Amino acid sequence: MAMDALILCSLLVLSLTTASSTSCKATKCSLLSPEIRPPFRIVGSPCGLSEFTLSCDLHNQTTIRFDGTGDLVVKAISYHSRRLTLADPNNCVHQVFFNLDLSLTPFTYYHSLHRYTYLNCSSKLLGGIEEEVPCLSGANHHVYVVEPSFPLPPSCSAVKTVAIPFSYSRYLSDGSFGLGLTWSPTREYYNYTVVSVMAVVLIVGMVLYAKYGGQLNQQKGEETLGEYEALKVVI
């Protein structure tokens, strides 16, 4: 009986694991797009976690949406190093840094952070001491990203101080530099799968014990009684 129960539990675990692996196959938005698999999932799929939902846009690009930034393009996903490499389709990464709030998401910046202040100036800073951020600037305003200790010029106002990976540089001004995110290993999808399987196995074990436990206890009692009677004969 006990061996039958053990075999049944083993088969159940195997079938659940197999079902999970077959029903949650990796997918892609296009041939050159990153592979999407748990903990990530494509929108509408029951696999993965809701916080890791990705979409395919009209150009078959993989995208992810954050409050305040809209859709960002997912260039690559490294499941081994837990790195998500993003790009801003508007090619203005510092606008993303300015608006991106990761506090309510499972993600953090992959690179180490440093606090910088965004300045909005009515005239350009002379002397080339700081580089203007072109995609945030206009004809009548000029935006700079500076150290918080930077002396505030008369023509400028401090807009916001944020912890971001990099200040602005024209050599690093493409839409992806610094937009690397990571996530905690405790959020991995397989943890939830294992817990679910263990819960099912526990329930099955309780059912099997309820069904066969009494018979096993009765058999054990009969064996003990037989040993006792044999001992009385010897004495």
N, C-alpha and C positions, 0 to 999 in steps of 0.2 A: 504493500500500500504506500509506504513512505517513498519507495523508489519510483512508483508511478507518479506520485505528486511532484517529485523533483524533476522527472522527465517532462511532465506537463508544463511546469514553470519555465524550464529551459526553452522548450519549444515556443512558449508564449513570448519570452524576451526576444528570441531570435526573430519571430514573426513581426513583432513591433519594430525592432530595429531595421529589418528589411523593408517594411512598409514605409518607415520614415525616410530611408535613403532613396527609395524609388519614387515616392510622391513629392519629394523636394529636390528634384534635379536642378543642377545649375542652368542658368539661362543667360542670354545676352540680348542687348538691344540691336546690335549689328555684329558683323564678323569681327571687327576691330575693337569693339567695345569691351570693357572689363567684364569678367565673369561675375554673375550675381548669384550668391548662395548664402545660406544662413551664416551669421545673424541677419544679413541683408535679405530683402525680398523685393520683388517687382510689385507695383501697385495692383491690388486685387487678388494677390496670391495669399493663401492661408499659411504659407511657410514663413520662416523668419520672424522678426519682431517689428511691431508697428513703428517704433522709433527709428528703424533702419530702412524705411520704405523708399524705394527709388522709382523713377519713371523713365519712359522712353519718349523723347519729344518728337516733333514732326520731322526732324532731320536724323532720327534714329540715334540720337545721342543719349547717353545715360545721364539723368539729372537727379538732384536732390534739392529739396526746398527747406529753407529756414525762414522763420519770421523775420521780417525786416530786410531780407536780401532777395527774396524771390528765388527762382531756379538757378542753381549753379551746376556746371557741367562736371561730371565725374570722369576724370581722365584715367585713373587707375585705382585699383583696390589691391592692397597686399594683405592677405589674410594671415600670413606668417608674422609680419611685423605690425599688424593691425594699423595700417596706414591708408588713409583715404586722401587721394590727391585730387584737388578741385581746380576749376578755372572759372573765372568770371566771364560770361559771354559778352559783357559790356566792356571788357578789357580795362577795368578800373578797380584793381584789387584793393586799393585803400578805401574806396567807398564801401566795399564789403567789410573790411576791418572796422570801419567806423560804425557800421550798423549791426554787425553780427553779434548776437548774444547766444552763447552756448550753455548758459547756466541751466536751462531747462531741457537740455538734450543729453544723450549719453556720450557726446563727443567733447574733446578738448583739443587745443592746438598741438600739433606734433612737435613743432620747434619750441624751444624755450622762449619765454616772453619777456618783454621789457616795456615799461610804461612810456608812452609818447603822448604829446599834446598836439592837437590839431589847431592851427591858427588860421583865422580868416582875416586877411589884410586888404585894406582899400587901395594900397599901392604896393608895388613890388619891393622886396627887401633888396637894398643895394649892396654891392660888394661881393655877391655870389656866396654869402656865408651859408645860405640854406637853399635847397632846391625846391622849386615850386612843383606841386602835383598838378600836371596839366589837365587831367580828366576831371578834377574837382574845381578847377579855376575857371574864371571867365574874364570878360573884358574889364569889368569893374570890381572884381574881387580875385584875390590870389590866396591859395591854400598851401600851407606848409605843415610838415610833420616834424616836430622838434622835441628835444629833451624837455622835461617839465621844468628844469632849472634855467631854461633859455630866457634871457631878459625880454620882457614883452615890449615890442616897439610901439610907439604912439599910434601908428596907423593900424594896429592889429588888435584882435580880441581872441581870447582863448575859447574855443568852442567846446572841446571835449578832451579829456585825458583817458586813454584806454590802454590796456595791456595787450600788445600785439607783437608778432614775431619780428618785424623789421620796420624801420623808417623808410622814407621814400628815397629811391635812387633811380635815375633815368636808365641805368644799366640793368636794373632789376624791375622794370616797369611792365612786364607782360602780365597777362591776366591770371597767372597761376602761381607766381612766386610767393611762397609763404603760406599759401592756402592748402596746407597739409593738416589733416585732422587724425586723431587716434581715438580709440575707445577702450574701455576697461575690459580685461579678460573675464571679469566676473559677469559680464553681460552676454557671454557667448551663448549661442542658441542651444548647444548640446547640453548645457547644464539643465535647461528646462526639459529637454527630452529625457535625460537620465532620471530626473525627479519624477516625471510622468510614468516612465516605465517601472520605477521602483514602487510607486504608489499602486499601480495595477497589479504588480507581482505580490505586494503585501495583501491586497484585497483577495486575490486568488488563493494565496496561502491560508488566509483566514477561513475562506469558504471550504477549502480542502480539509482543513483541520476540523471544522465543524462537522464535515461529512464523515471523515475517516478517523478522527481523533478518538471518538468513543470506542470504536472497534479496536483500535490499537491499545487503549487503556484497559479494555476488557481482556484482550489477549495477554497483556503484560500481567494483569491481576491473576489470571488463570495460571500463568507460568510461575508466579511467585507462590501461589497457593500450593501448586504441585511440589515446588521445592520444599515448602514447609512440611507437607505431608511426608515427603521422603525423609526429611530430617527427623520427624517423630518416629518413623519406623526404625531408623538407625539407633536412636536413643533408647 
